[in-house]
Amino acid sequence: MINTLQVQLGDRSYPIYMGAGNLDEAELLTRHIKSKQVLIVTNETIAPLYLKQITSHLQDYQLEVAVLPDGEQYKTMVTMETIFAALLNKQFSRNATIIALGGGVIGDISGFAAACYQRGIAFIQIPTTLLAQVDSSVGGKTGVNHALGKNMIGAFYQPQCVIIDIKVLETLDDRQLSAGLAEVIKYGLIRDANFFAWIEANIEKLLARDQDSLTYIIEQSCRNKAEIVASDEKESGIRAILNLGHTFGHAIETGMGYGNYLHGEAVAIGTCQAADLSRRLGWLNDSDVNRIVALFNKAGLPTQPPVDLSTKEFITLMAVDKKNVDGDIRLILLKKIGEASLPLSVERTVLVDTLNNYGRKK
């Protein structure tokens, strides 16, 4: 059964197709391809698993494939040149379509390339990790990393559609599955306390890859993301709450070297730090923070910041964040489980208390 959820953005609206076996449904894909020129962008891990399945639907197209190295450390302008070269070598026009077949890195870099090539061509998201399925493939955030900051170069650029096949999670390794759960837990924390409680009660089923449970969290997460994006496409307001834990988390990813922490792992730690800071402001109590940390731990995720990253380094890296204004670090925090704040400034001394004390050995 294919469930369809529409991201409502006027003339940029698009469907999210969710179901088991969607990669076998050729028409889901071809109905969104504008011309005969198609470039599939994938990576070395995903290509042996699913590339043949997708190319079998495109025998009548002028089809090219760009296989990129796998890993966050390759989400760069240099790697993106491979995509541009593939398009230019075959003289692809502005009616061409890019298909992003892979996780969040492939989706982000392919979408940014699509936004740039001839000032914008169509692209389609086929996410193959849980994190990409529940978060990064939806909403049109595209971009690449810089040595000084994660996702600081990019564009808002919406796909033609998102095709989610739950069956691909069968080949996902345990670490990547856990990383995806970090973003799922986020949705419960920022706007849906009942969903957070459901995840707590069903975390073992999720880790065991129970298909009904995975289907439920993907649908709920995509619905939450779609509603937020529809109300604030370019993050001028409420959409910023999707960044809970990300300012801390991006600092970890950048400071420790891209690829050493998966995005979801860094976000899990960052969310625990945000919860600790929220407690210091009097919004959460000890029980709330303990629940949050315990759920991330049960999901197989780290919750302690790296000992090699000092408070001074954290603050320097957190200063490179898209929510900041005039050099002022602005954070998404929790007023309670199920309700996030909009970006706000906190006293630097309180932030330092969290960075100095949360997860640090005494």
C-alpha positions as CSV (number, residue, x, y, z in Angstrom):
1,M,0.0,0.0,0.0
2,I,1.3,3.4,-1.0
3,N,0.5,6.3,1.4
4,T,0.8,9.8,-0.1
5,L,1.4,12.9,1.9
6,Q,1.5,16.3,0.1
7,V,3.9,19.1,1.1
8,Q,1.7,22.1,0.5
9,L,3.9,24.9,-1.0
10,G,1.7,26.4,-3.7
11,D,3.2,25.8,-7.2
12,R,6.2,24.1,-5.5
13,S,4.0,21.5,-3.7
14,Y,5.0,17.9,-4.1
15,P,4.1,14.4,-2.9
16,I,5.9,12.1,-0.4
17,Y,5.2,8.5,-1.4
18,M,5.6,6.1,1.6
19,G,5.3,2.3,1.5
20,A,7.0,-1.0,1.2
21,G,8.2,-1.9,-2.3
22,N,8.0,1.6,-3.7
23,L,11.3,1.2,-5.6
24,D,9.5,-1.4,-7.8
25,E,6.8,1.1,-8.8
26,A,8.2,2.6,-12.0
27,E,5.3,5.0,-12.5
28,L,5.9,6.7,-9.2
29,L,9.2,7.8,-10.5
30,T,8.6,8.4,-14.2
31,R,5.5,10.6,-13.7
32,H,7.8,13.3,-12.2
33,I,10.5,13.2,-14.9
34,K,10.2,16.2,-17.3
35,S,12.4,15.1,-20.2
36,K,14.4,12.1,-21.4
37,Q,17.6,13.4,-19.8
38,V,18.1,11.8,-16.3
39,L,21.2,11.7,-14.1
40,I,21.2,9.4,-11.1
41,V,23.5,10.5,-8.3
42,T,24.3,7.8,-5.8
43,N,27.3,6.6,-3.8
44,E,29.6,3.6,-3.6
45,T,27.6,1.9,-0.9
46,I,24.1,2.3,-2.4
47,A,24.9,1.7,-6.0
48,P,25.5,-2.1,-5.7
49,L,22.2,-2.4,-3.7
50,Y,19.6,-0.3,-5.6
51,L,21.0,1.3,-8.7
52,K,20.0,-1.5,-11.0
53,Q,16.5,-1.5,-9.6
54,I,16.1,2.2,-10.5
55,T,17.8,2.1,-13.9
56,S,15.5,-0.8,-14.9
57,H,12.7,1.8,-14.9
58,L,14.6,4.2,-17.2
59,Q,15.6,2.2,-20.2
60,D,13.9,4.6,-22.6
61,Y,15.8,7.6,-21.2
62,Q,19.1,9.3,-21.8
63,L,20.5,8.0,-18.6
64,E,23.7,8.9,-16.8
65,V,25.0,7.9,-13.4
66,A,27.4,9.7,-11.0
67,V,28.7,7.5,-8.2
68,L,30.2,9.5,-5.4
69,P,32.3,8.3,-2.5
70,D,30.3,7.6,0.7
71,G,30.6,9.8,3.7
72,E,29.9,13.2,5.2
73,Q,33.5,14.2,4.6
74,Y,32.7,14.2,0.8
75,K,29.8,16.6,1.0
76,T,31.8,19.4,-0.5
77,M,32.0,21.7,-3.5
78,V,34.8,19.6,-4.9
79,T,32.6,16.5,-4.9
80,M,29.8,18.4,-6.4
81,E,32.0,19.1,-9.4
82,T,31.5,15.4,-10.3
83,I,27.8,16.0,-10.7
84,F,28.3,19.1,-12.9
85,A,30.8,17.3,-15.1
86,A,28.3,14.5,-15.7
87,L,25.6,17.0,-16.7
88,L,27.9,19.1,-18.9
89,N,29.7,16.2,-20.6
90,K,26.4,14.9,-21.9
91,Q,25.0,18.4,-22.7
92,F,22.0,18.1,-20.3
93,S,19.5,20.8,-20.7
94,R,17.5,22.8,-18.1
95,N,14.7,20.2,-18.6
96,A,16.9,17.4,-17.2
97,T,16.2,15.7,-13.9
98,I,18.6,14.6,-11.2
99,I,17.6,11.6,-9.1
100,A,19.2,11.5,-5.6
101,L,19.5,7.8,-4.6
102,G,21.1,7.6,-1.2
103,G,21.1,9.1,2.3
104,G,21.2,12.7,3.5
105,V,24.6,13.5,2.0
106,I,23.5,12.4,-1.5
107,G,20.2,14.2,-1.2
108,D,21.7,17.4,0.0
109,I,24.5,17.6,-2.5
110,S,22.3,16.5,-5.4
111,G,19.6,19.0,-4.6
112,F,22.2,21.8,-4.4
113,A,23.6,20.8,-7.7
114,A,20.1,20.8,-9.2
115,A,19.5,24.3,-7.8
116,C,22.7,25.6,-9.4
117,Y,22.8,23.8,-12.8
118,Q,21.5,26.2,-15.4
119,R,19.9,28.1,-12.5
120,G,17.7,25.2,-11.5
121,I,16.7,21.8,-12.9
122,A,14.3,19.2,-11.5
123,F,15.4,16.7,-8.9
124,I,13.8,13.7,-7.2
125,Q,14.6,12.3,-3.7
126,I,14.8,8.6,-3.1
127,P,16.2,8.4,0.4
128,T,17.8,5.1,1.5
129,T,18.5,5.8,5.2
130,L,16.0,6.3,8.0
131,L,17.4,9.8,8.8
132,A,16.9,10.9,5.2
133,Q,13.5,9.3,5.0
134,V,12.2,11.1,8.1
135,D,14.0,14.4,7.8
136,S,16.6,15.5,5.2
137,S,14.7,14.4,2.0
138,V,11.7,16.6,2.9
139,G,11.7,20.4,3.0
140,G,14.1,21.5,0.3
141,K,17.2,22.2,2.4
142,T,20.2,21.5,0.1
143,G,23.8,22.2,0.5
144,V,27.4,21.3,1.2
145,N,29.8,21.6,4.1
146,H,32.8,23.9,4.5
147,A,35.8,23.1,6.7
148,L,34.6,26.0,9.0
149,G,30.9,25.1,9.2
150,K,28.4,22.4,8.3
151,N,25.7,23.2,5.7
152,M,26.7,26.8,5.5
153,I,26.7,26.8,1.6
154,G,23.4,25.8,0.0
155,A,19.9,26.8,-1.1
156,F,16.3,26.1,-0.4
157,Y,15.2,24.1,-3.4
158,Q,12.2,21.7,-3.4
159,P,12.2,18.3,-5.1
160,Q,9.6,17.1,-7.5
161,C,8.7,14.2,-5.2
162,V,10.1,12.0,-2.4
163,I,9.9,8.3,-2.8
164,I,10.3,6.3,0.4
165,D,10.6,2.5,0.3
166,I,10.6,1.1,3.9
167,K,12.1,-2.1,2.6
168,V,15.5,-0.5,2.0
169,L,15.9,-0.2,5.8
170,E,16.5,-4.0,5.8
171,T,20.0,-3.3,4.4
172,L,20.7,-0.4,6.7
173,D,23.3,-1.0,9.4
174,D,22.4,-0.7,13.1
175,R,24.4,2.5,13.6
176,Q,22.7,4.3,10.7
177,L,19.3,3.1,12.0
178,S,20.0,4.5,15.4
179,A,21.2,7.8,13.8
180,G,17.8,8.1,12.1
181,L,16.0,7.6,15.3
182,A,17.6,10.8,16.7
183,E,15.6,12.9,14.2
184,V,12.4,10.9,15.0
185,I,12.8,11.5,18.7
186,K,13.3,15.2,17.8
187,Y,9.8,15.5,16.4
188,G,8.3,14.2,19.7
189,L,10.3,16.7,21.7
190,I,9.6,19.8,19.6
191,R,5.8,19.4,19.1
192,D,4.3,16.1,19.9
193,A,4.6,14.7,23.5
194,N,2.3,11.8,22.8
195,F,4.6,10.7,19.9
196,F,7.6,11.0,22.2
197,A,5.8,8.7,24.7
198,W,5.0,6.3,21.9
199,I,8.6,6.1,20.9
200,E,9.6,5.4,24.5
201,A,7.1,2.5,24.7
202,N,8.1,1.0,21.3
203,I,11.9,1.6,21.0
204,E,12.6,-2.1,21.2
205,K,10.3,-2.8,18.2
206,L,12.0,0.0,16.2
207,L,15.4,-1.4,16.9
208,A,14.2,-4.8,15.8
209,R,13.0,-3.2,12.6
210,D,9.3,-4.1,13.1
211,Q,7.8,-2.9,9.8
212,D,4.6,-1.6,11.2
213,S,6.4,0.4,13.8
214,L,8.9,1.9,11.3
215,T,6.0,2.7,8.9
216,Y,4.3,4.6,11.8
217,I,7.3,6.7,12.7
218,I,8.2,7.6,9.1
219,E,4.6,8.7,8.4
220,Q,4.4,10.7,11.7
221,S,7.8,12.3,11.1
222,C,7.1,13.3,7.5
223,R,3.7,14.7,8.5
224,N,5.3,16.8,11.2
225,K,8.0,18.0,8.8
226,A,5.6,18.7,6.0
227,E,3.3,20.8,8.2
228,I,6.2,22.9,9.5
229,V,7.7,23.4,6.1
230,A,4.3,24.4,4.6
231,S,4.0,27.1,7.2
232,D,7.6,28.4,7.0
233,E,9.4,27.2,3.9
234,K,12.6,29.3,4.3
235,E,13.0,29.2,8.1
236,S,12.0,32.7,8.9
237,G,10.0,31.5,12.0
238,I,8.6,28.2,13.2
239,R,10.7,26.0,11.0
240,A,13.7,26.8,13.1
241,I,12.5,24.5,15.8
242,L,13.5,21.6,13.6
243,N,17.1,22.5,14.6
244,L,16.7,21.4,18.2
245,G,20.2,20.1,19.2
246,H,21.7,21.0,15.8
247,T,23.8,24.0,16.9
248,F,25.6,21.8,19.4
249,G,25.5,18.9,17.1
250,H,27.0,20.7,14.1
251,A,29.8,22.0,16.3
252,I,30.6,18.4,17.2
253,E,30.5,17.2,13.6
254,T,32.8,20.1,12.4
255,G,35.1,20.1,15.4
256,M,35.7,16.3,15.4
257,G,36.0,16.0,11.6
258,Y,33.2,15.3,9.3
259,G,32.3,11.6,9.3
260,N,33.6,10.7,12.7
261,Y,30.2,11.3,14.2
262,L,27.1,10.5,12.2
263,H,24.7,13.5,11.9
264,G,22.1,11.7,14.1
265,E,24.7,10.9,16.7
266,A,25.8,14.5,17.0
267,V,22.2,15.7,17.1
268,A,21.5,13.2,19.9
269,I,24.3,14.6,22.0
270,G,23.3,18.2,21.1
271,T,19.7,17.6,22.1
272,C,20.8,16.3,25.5
273,Q,23.0,19.4,25.9
274,A,20.0,21.6,24.9
275,A,17.8,19.7,27.4
276,D,20.4,20.4,30.1
277,L,20.5,24.1,29.2
278,S,16.7,24.1,29.3
279,R,16.8,22.7,32.8
280,R,19.2,25.4,33.8
281,L,16.7,28.0,32.6
282,G,14.0,26.3,34.7
283,W,11.9,24.9,31.9
284,L,12.7,21.2,32.3
285,N,13.1,19.3,35.5
286,D,15.5,16.5,36.3
287,S,12.9,13.9,35.4
288,D,12.4,15.4,31.9
289,V,16.1,15.5,31.2
290,N,16.5,11.9,32.5
291,R,13.7,10.7,30.2
292,I,15.3,12.4,27.2
293,V,18.8,11.0,27.8
294,A,17.4,7.6,28.6
295,L,15.5,7.4,25.3
296,F,18.6,8.4,23.3
297,N,20.6,5.8,25.1
298,K,18.0,3.1,24.5
299,A,18.1,4.0,20.8
300,G,21.8,3.2,20.8
301,L,22.9,6.8,20.5
302,P,25.7,8.6,22.3
303,T,24.6,11.3,24.8
304,Q,27.9,12.6,26.1
305,P,29.9,15.3,24.3
306,P,33.4,14.4,23.1
307,V,36.0,15.0,25.7
308,D,38.4,16.4,23.0
309,L,36.2,19.4,22.3
310,S,36.7,22.1,24.8
311,T,34.1,24.7,25.9
312,K,36.1,27.4,24.0
313,E,36.1,25.3,20.8
314,F,32.4,24.6,21.2
315,I,31.5,28.3,21.4
316,T,33.7,29.2,18.5
317,L,32.1,26.5,16.3
318,M,28.6,27.3,17.5
319,A,29.1,30.9,16.4
320,V,29.0,29.6,12.8
321,D,25.3,28.9,12.7
322,K,22.6,30.1,10.4
323,K,20.3,31.0,13.3
324,N,22.8,33.4,14.7
325,V,22.3,37.2,14.4
326,D,25.1,39.7,14.6
327,G,27.4,37.2,16.2
328,D,24.9,36.3,18.9
329,I,24.4,32.5,19.4
330,R,20.7,31.7,19.2
331,L,19.5,28.3,20.3
332,I,16.4,26.1,20.1
333,L,15.5,24.9,23.6
334,L,12.7,23.0,25.2
335,K,10.0,24.7,27.3
336,K,8.7,21.2,28.0
337,I,8.7,17.8,26.3
338,G,6.5,18.4,23.3
339,E,7.2,22.2,23.0
340,A,10.2,23.9,21.6
341,S,11.2,27.6,21.8
342,L,11.9,29.7,18.8
343,P,15.6,30.7,18.4
344,L,16.6,32.6,21.5
345,S,19.7,34.1,23.1
346,V,20.7,32.9,26.5
347,E,23.2,34.4,29.0
348,R,26.6,33.2,27.9
349,T,27.4,32.1,31.5
350,V,24.4,29.7,31.4
351,L,25.6,28.2,28.1
352,V,29.1,27.9,29.5
353,D,27.7,26.1,32.5
354,T,26.2,23.4,30.2
355,L,29.3,23.2,28.1
356,N,31.5,22.9,31.2
357,N,29.4,20.5,33.1
358,Y,27.0,18.4,31.1
359,G,28.7,15.1,30.4
360,R,32.0,16.2,31.7
361,K,34.0,14.2,34.2
362,K,34.4,15.9,37.5
